[in-house]
Amino acid sequence: MAGRIRDVDIALVRERSPIADVIGEHIQLRNAGGGNLKGLCPFHDEKSPSFNVTPERGMYFCFGCSEGGDVITFVEKIEHLSFGEAVERLAQRAGITLQYEQGGYVPRRDHGERARLIEAHKAAAEFYADKLLVPDAAPGRRFLSERGFERADAELFGVGYAPAEWEALTRHLLGRGFTTEELVKGGLAKEGRRGPIDRFRGRLIWPIRDATGDVIGFGARKLLDSDDGPKYLNTPDSPLYKKSQVLYGIDLAKREISKRAQAVIVEGYTDVMACHLAGVPTAVATCGTSFGEEHIKILRRFLLDQAEFRGEVIFTFDGDAAGQKAALRAFADEQKFVTQTYVAVQPDGLDPCDLRVKQGDAAVRDLIASREPLFQFAIRSTISRYDLRSNEGKIAALDAAAPIVAGIKDVGLRKRYAIDLDRWLGFMDERFVMQRIAEVGGAQQGRPRRAPQAAPVDPSVRVEGELLKLAVQRPALLGPRFDALDPQAFTAADHVMLHKVILAAGGVAAGAYGGREWVDRLLEHAHEEGARGLVTRFAVEPIQADAHAEERYAGAMLAAIEAIAVDRAIAQAKSRMQRLNPVEEQQEYNKLFGELVALEQQRRVLRDRAAGS
């Protein structure tokens, strides 16, 4: 049985796994100021980015769903791994050989189902790629050549060939030490009457990779007339492969998608290849399923799809009826994007691959450049089904298109398309068209919802939070004044808990070095339920001050919280004075009065400091 990974190796894995690089393989991160990075959370669906990464302290935290941790935690959650498997995965990425405390070194292949299946798929991809060069693969090479692809292109995309044998891949992988159970579970083989047989036989093979570049499945195209299976065959759903969550080409396209703020959705593997080779490196395709909500989530993370109408998603479809139907299906999901969506349709029905063969690379680029807004395409496709030469046909077309226009969330955009619809139908009566849209489409569905108003934040609670952020992120700026604070200076429950953790860790005096070491020390002392999440959150949440002004800001926050404590002391003194008789209890009254004067003076000084004066 495997031993425990040494603590020193775990620390080395963290050190050599820059959190921004690891997370950046899954989502697009942009500078958020103060050394922080921000992106769309991969753990929940959101419109505006609330996922923050702080490379300095090696932490991340989402202020939308409260997921947070370090680089190992992230890999655990994003890849659905155990802690040990996540460490091993990062170790392999960083080229680190792990040692185990009980029983010495244990090879990586002895750990984790996912890791084993990834290794099996990698070996299978290499096997298929090698087989593309054998004589029996001539039909596959001819298929590629007829579509304008050369050997170097096949190598770039890892295209291979599955021999037309029952057990070619199975024998190869069993010989490499993989088990029958692993091959069947990963979808590489299936149970036959006499044992496992290859899932793909006599087919051209495309490896399907996830965003990190790991092969997780395959797509296979029929080549032989004797093959009575479907034209395209894909890996079945497995622990690695979920067709609704996979986009072919995302590993090659993700950086260009982020750089250009553009994603092009095509229909097949050869279309992805053609687009990339023609100068459209943002192309991806679904794998054996229609484009859906999970695919949108993948793309939004790389587009950093925000409230601003920046960037674009372009769907390419054939110009025939089936293509129009597919585009209208895409329209149903359009408003799950915030960025602008378009359709690029080739009138003669050529897909990007055929277009490249017949008209060259420039024609593919021109197709993408000729895109039209998806709303416009959906509306015009709908009204094209009606005879617009008669009033009856126009009314029917208007009623059919009204729900589409009414469903546009943006009020200004909805009005513009209502005007366009009037013009396309030839009524020349905008008021009538808008009224009909309201009646037939249901204006209530298109009315933008008012965002809920956030509850006002108590100024004293805000000061507490800012001070605690400084204590976690910049402890050296606070010094003994913070450690001397009365625990009752903190009132919010989360703040009271975090203050206890800081004191338990030795106070900010013990964290003068700051950085990751201080955060780790705090995490070690975060024993109460929810305390670790608080440490992570406050280690990542930006301080509301520029870096050059942090020292002055720290002094102001300390003075502000001290002033709040003085305010409470003043209120208590006044309350006690009101209960005294100034004649009968003159000595006590005068003593309290003197204390009150001193407190008022102290408050003025602290407020001046808090104001930065």
HUSUL-V430925 format. One record per residue. N is the residue number from 1. RES is the residue in three letters. SS is DSSP state (~ for helix, > for strand, _ for the rest). Layout:
{{N | RES | SS} {N | RES | SS}}
//
This chain:
{{1 | MET | _} {2 | ALA | _} {3 | GLY | _} {4 | ARG | _} {5 | ILE | >} {6 | ARG | _} {7 | ASP | ~} {8 | VAL | ~} {9 | ASP | ~} {10 | ILE | ~} {11 | ALA | ~} {12 | LEU | ~} {13 | VAL | ~} {14 | ARG | ~} {15 | GLU | ~} {16 | ARG | _} {17 | SER | _} {18 | PRO | _} {19 | ILE | ~} {20 | ALA | ~} {21 | ASP | ~} {22 | VAL | ~} {23 | ILE | ~} {24 | GLY | ~} {25 | GLU | _} {26 | HIS | _} {27 | ILE | _} {28 | GLN | _} {29 | LEU | _} {30 | ARG | >} {31 | ASN | >} {32 | ALA | >} {33 | GLY | >} {34 | GLY | _} {35 | GLY | _} {36 | ASN | >} {37 | LEU | >} {38 | LYS | >} {39 | GLY | >} {40 | LEU | _} {41 | CYS | _} {42 | PRO | _} {43 | PHE | _} {44 | HIS | _} {45 | ASP | _} {46 | GLU | _} {47 | LYS | _} {48 | SER | _} {49 | PRO | _} {50 | SER | _} {51 | PHE | >} {52 | ASN | >} {53 | VAL | >} {54 | THR | >} {55 | PRO | _} {56 | GLU | _} {57 | ARG | _} {58 | GLY | _} {59 | MET | >} {60 | TYR | >} {61 | PHE | >} {62 | CYS | >} {63 | PHE | _} {64 | GLY | _} {65 | CYS | _} {66 | SER | _} {67 | GLU | _} {68 | GLY | >} {69 | GLY | >} {70 | ASP | _} {71 | VAL | ~} {72 | ILE | ~} {73 | THR | ~} {74 | PHE | ~} {75 | VAL | ~} {76 | GLU | ~} {77 | LYS | ~} {78 | ILE | ~} {79 | GLU | ~} {80 | HIS | _} {81 | LEU | _} {82 | SER | _} {83 | PHE | ~} {84 | GLY | ~} {85 | GLU | ~} {86 | ALA | ~} {87 | VAL | ~} {88 | GLU | ~} {89 | ARG | ~} {90 | LEU | ~} {91 | ALA | ~} {92 | GLN | ~} {93 | ARG | ~} {94 | ALA | ~} {95 | GLY | _} {96 | ILE | _} {97 | THR | _} {98 | LEU | _} {99 | GLN | _} {100 | TYR | >} {101 | GLU | _} {102 | GLN | _} {103 | GLY | _} {104 | GLY | _} {105 | TYR | _} {106 | VAL | _} {107 | PRO | _} {108 | ARG | ~} {109 | ARG | ~} {110 | ASP | ~} {111 | HIS | _} {112 | GLY | _} {113 | GLU | ~} {114 | ARG | ~} {115 | ALA | ~} {116 | ARG | ~} {117 | LEU | ~} {118 | ILE | ~} {119 | GLU | ~} {120 | ALA | ~} {121 | HIS | ~} {122 | LYS | ~} {123 | ALA | ~} {124 | ALA | ~} {125 | ALA | ~} {126 | GLU | ~} {127 | PHE | ~} {128 | TYR | ~} {129 | ALA | ~} {130 | ASP | ~} {131 | LYS | ~} {132 | LEU | _} {133 | LEU | _} {134 | VAL | _} {135 | PRO | ~} {136 | ASP | ~} {137 | ALA | ~} {138 | ALA | ~} {139 | PRO | ~} {140 | GLY | ~} {141 | ARG | ~} {142 | ARG | ~} {143 | PHE | ~} {144 | LEU | ~} {145 | SER | ~} {146 | GLU | ~} {147 | ARG | _} {148 | GLY | _} {149 | PHE | _} {150 | GLU | _} {151 | ARG | ~} {152 | ALA | ~} {153 | ASP | ~} {154 | ALA | ~} {155 | GLU | ~} {156 | LEU | ~} {157 | PHE | ~} {158 | GLY | _} {159 | VAL | _} {160 | GLY | >} {161 | TYR | >} {162 | ALA | >} {163 | PRO | _} {164 | ALA | _} {165 | GLU | _} {166 | TRP | _} {167 | GLU | _} {168 | ALA | ~} {169 | LEU | ~} {170 | THR | ~} {171 | ARG | ~} {172 | HIS | ~} {173 | LEU | ~} {174 | LEU | ~} {175 | GLY | ~} {176 | ARG | _} {177 | GLY | _} {178 | PHE | _} {179 | THR | _} {180 | THR | ~} {181 | GLU | ~} {182 | GLU | ~} {183 | LEU | ~} {184 | VAL | ~} {185 | LYS | ~} {186 | GLY | _} {187 | GLY | _} {188 | LEU | _} {189 | ALA | >} {190 | LYS | >} {191 | GLU | >} {192 | GLY | >} {193 | ARG | _} {194 | ARG | _} {195 | GLY | >} {196 | PRO | >} {197 | ILE | >} {198 | ASP | >} {199 | ARG | _} {200 | PHE | _} {201 | ARG | _} {202 | GLY | _} {203 | ARG | >} {204 | LEU | >} {205 | ILE | >} {206 | TRP | >} {207 | PRO | >} {208 | ILE | >} {209 | ARG | >} {210 | ASP | _} {211 | ALA | _} {212 | THR | _} {213 | GLY | _} {214 | ASP | _} {215 | VAL | >} {216 | ILE | >} {217 | GLY | >} {218 | PHE | >} {219 | GLY | >} {220 | ALA | >} {221 | ARG | >} {222 | LYS | >} {223 | LEU | _} {224 | LEU | _} {225 | ASP | _} {226 | SER | _} {227 | ASP | _} {228 | ASP | _} {229 | GLY | _} {230 | PRO | _} {231 | LYS | _} {232 | TYR | >} {233 | LEU | >} {234 | ASN | >} {235 | THR | _} {236 | PRO | _} {237 | ASP | _} {238 | SER | _} {239 | PRO | _} {240 | LEU | _} {241 | TYR | _} {242 | LYS | _} {243 | LYS | ~} {244 | SER | ~} {245 | GLN | ~} {246 | VAL | _} {247 | LEU | >} {248 | TYR | >} {249 | GLY | _} {250 | ILE | ~} {251 | ASP | ~} {252 | LEU | ~} {253 | ALA | ~} {254 | LYS | ~} {255 | ARG | ~} {256 | GLU | ~} {257 | ILE | ~} {258 | SER | ~} {259 | LYS | ~} {260 | ARG | ~} {261 | ALA | _} {262 | GLN | >} {263 | ALA | >} {264 | VAL | >} {265 | ILE | >} {266 | VAL | >} {267 | GLU | _} {268 | GLY | _} {269 | TYR | ~} {270 | THR | ~} {271 | ASP | ~} {272 | VAL | ~} {273 | MET | ~} {274 | ALA | ~} {275 | CYS | ~} {276 | HIS | ~} {277 | LEU | ~} {278 | ALA | ~} {279 | GLY | _} {280 | VAL | _} {281 | PRO | _} {282 | THR | _} {283 | ALA | >} {284 | VAL | >} {285 | ALA | >} {286 | THR | >} {287 | CYS | _} {288 | GLY | _} {289 | THR | _} {290 | SER | _} {291 | PHE | _} {292 | GLY | _} {293 | GLU | ~} {294 | GLU | ~} {295 | HIS | ~} {296 | ILE | ~} {297 | LYS | ~} {298 | ILE | ~} {299 | LEU | ~} {300 | ARG | ~} {301 | ARG | ~} {302 | PHE | ~} {303 | LEU | ~} {304 | LEU | _} {305 | ASP | _} {306 | GLN | _} {307 | ALA | _} {308 | GLU | _} {309 | PHE | _} {310 | ARG | _} {311 | GLY | _} {312 | GLU | >} {313 | VAL | >} {314 | ILE | >} {315 | PHE | >} {316 | THR | >} {317 | PHE | >} {318 | ASP | >} {319 | GLY | _} {320 | ASP | _} {321 | ALA | ~} {322 | ALA | ~} {323 | GLY | ~} {324 | GLN | ~} {325 | LYS | ~} {326 | ALA | ~} {327 | ALA | ~} {328 | LEU | ~} {329 | ARG | ~} {330 | ALA | ~} {331 | PHE | ~} {332 | ALA | ~} {333 | ASP | ~} {334 | GLU | ~} {335 | GLN | ~} {336 | LYS | ~} {337 | PHE | _} {338 | VAL | _} {339 | THR | _} {340 | GLN | >} {341 | THR | >} {342 | TYR | >} {343 | VAL | >} {344 | ALA | >} {345 | VAL | >} {346 | GLN | >} {347 | PRO | _} {348 | ASP | _} {349 | GLY | _} {350 | LEU | _} {351 | ASP | _} {352 | PRO | ~} {353 | CYS | ~} {354 | ASP | ~} {355 | LEU | ~} {356 | ARG | ~} {357 | VAL | ~} {358 | LYS | ~} {359 | GLN | ~} {360 | GLY | _} {361 | ASP | ~} {362 | ALA | ~} {363 | ALA | ~} {364 | VAL | ~} {365 | ARG | ~} {366 | ASP | ~} {367 | LEU | ~} {368 | ILE | ~} {369 | ALA | ~} {370 | SER | _} {371 | ARG | _} {372 | GLU | >} {373 | PRO | >} {374 | LEU | ~} {375 | PHE | ~} {376 | GLN | ~} {377 | PHE | ~} {378 | ALA | ~} {379 | ILE | ~} {380 | ARG | ~} {381 | SER | ~} {382 | THR | ~} {383 | ILE | ~} {384 | SER | _} {385 | ARG | _} {386 | TYR | _} {387 | ASP | _} {388 | LEU | _} {389 | ARG | _} {390 | SER | _} {391 | ASN | ~} {392 | GLU | ~} {393 | GLY | ~} {394 | LYS | ~} {395 | ILE | ~} {396 | ALA | ~} {397 | ALA | ~} {398 | LEU | ~} {399 | ASP | ~} {400 | ALA | ~} {401 | ALA | ~} {402 | ALA | ~} {403 | PRO | ~} {404 | ILE | ~} {405 | VAL | ~} {406 | ALA | ~} {407 | GLY | _} {408 | ILE | _} {409 | LYS | _} {410 | ASP | _} {411 | VAL | ~} {412 | GLY | ~} {413 | LEU | ~} {414 | ARG | ~} {415 | LYS | ~} {416 | ARG | ~} {417 | TYR | ~} {418 | ALA | ~} {419 | ILE | ~} {420 | ASP | ~} {421 | LEU | ~} {422 | ASP | ~} {423 | ARG | ~} {424 | TRP | ~} {425 | LEU | ~} {426 | GLY | _} {427 | PHE | _} {428 | MET | _} {429 | ASP | _} {430 | GLU | ~} {431 | ARG | ~} {432 | PHE | ~} {433 | VAL | ~} {434 | MET | ~} {435 | GLN | ~} {436 | ARG | ~} {437 | ILE | ~} {438 | ALA | ~} {439 | GLU | ~} {440 | VAL | ~} {441 | GLY | ~} {442 | GLY | ~} {443 | ALA | ~} {444 | GLN | ~} {445 | GLN | ~} {446 | GLY | ~} {447 | ARG | _} {448 | PRO | _} {449 | ARG | _} {450 | ARG | _} {451 | ALA | _} {452 | PRO | _} {453 | GLN | _} {454 | ALA | _} {455 | ALA | _} {456 | PRO | _} {457 | VAL | _} {458 | ASP | _} {459 | PRO | ~} {460 | SER | ~} {461 | VAL | ~} {462 | ARG | ~} {463 | VAL | ~} {464 | GLU | ~} {465 | GLY | ~} {466 | GLU | ~} {467 | LEU | ~} {468 | LEU | ~} {469 | LYS | ~} {470 | LEU | ~} {471 | ALA | ~} {472 | VAL | ~} {473 | GLN | ~} {474 | ARG | _} {475 | PRO | ~} {476 | ALA | ~} {477 | LEU | ~} {478 | LEU | _} {479 | GLY | ~} {480 | PRO | ~} {481 | ARG | ~} {482 | PHE | ~} {483 | ASP | ~} {484 | ALA | _} {485 | LEU | _} {486 | ASP | _} {487 | PRO | ~} {488 | GLN | ~} {489 | ALA | ~} {490 | PHE | _} {491 | THR | _} {492 | ALA | _} {493 | ALA | ~} {494 | ASP | ~} {495 | HIS | ~} {496 | VAL | ~} {497 | MET | ~} {498 | LEU | ~} {499 | HIS | ~} {500 | LYS | ~} {501 | VAL | ~} {502 | ILE | ~} {503 | LEU | ~} {504 | ALA | ~} {505 | ALA | _} {506 | GLY | _} {507 | GLY | _} {508 | VAL | ~} {509 | ALA | ~} {510 | ALA | ~} {511 | GLY | ~} {512 | ALA | _} {513 | TYR | _} {514 | GLY | _} {515 | GLY | ~} {516 | ARG | ~} {517 | GLU | ~} {518 | TRP | ~} {519 | VAL | ~} {520 | ASP | ~} {521 | ARG | ~} {522 | LEU | ~} {523 | LEU | ~} {524 | GLU | ~} {525 | HIS | _} {526 | ALA | _} {527 | HIS | _} {528 | GLU | _} {529 | GLU | _} {530 | GLY | _} {531 | ALA | ~} {532 | ARG | ~} {533 | GLY | ~} {534 | LEU | ~} {535 | VAL | ~} {536 | THR | ~} {537 | ARG | ~} {538 | PHE | ~} {539 | ALA | ~} {540 | VAL | ~} {541 | GLU | _} {542 | PRO | _} {543 | ILE | _} {544 | GLN | _} {545 | ALA | _} {546 | ASP | _} {547 | ALA | ~} {548 | HIS | ~} {549 | ALA | ~} {550 | GLU | ~} {551 | GLU | ~} {552 | ARG | ~} {553 | TYR | ~} {554 | ALA | ~} {555 | GLY | ~} {556 | ALA | ~} {557 | MET | ~} {558 | LEU | ~} {559 | ALA | ~} {560 | ALA | ~} {561 | ILE | ~} {562 | GLU | ~} {563 | ALA | ~} {564 | ILE | ~} {565 | ALA | ~} {566 | VAL | ~} {567 | ASP | ~} {568 | ARG | ~} {569 | ALA | ~} {570 | ILE | ~} {571 | ALA | ~} {572 | GLN | ~} {573 | ALA | ~} {574 | LYS | ~} {575 | SER | ~} {576 | ARG | ~} {577 | MET | ~} {578 | GLN | ~} {579 | ARG | _} {580 | LEU | _} {581 | ASN | _} {582 | PRO | _} {583 | VAL | _} {584 | GLU | _} {585 | GLU | _} {586 | GLN | ~} {587 | GLN | ~} {588 | GLU | ~} {589 | TYR | ~} {590 | ASN | ~} {591 | LYS | ~} {592 | LEU | ~} {593 | PHE | ~} {594 | GLY | ~} {595 | GLU | ~} {596 | LEU | ~} {597 | VAL | ~} {598 | ALA | ~} {599 | LEU | ~} {600 | GLU | ~} {601 | GLN | ~} {602 | GLN | ~} {603 | ARG | ~} {604 | ARG | ~} {605 | VAL | ~} {606 | LEU | ~} {607 | ARG | ~} {608 | ASP | ~} {609 | ARG | ~} {610 | ALA | ~} {611 | ALA | _} {612 | GLY | _} {613 | SER | _}}
//
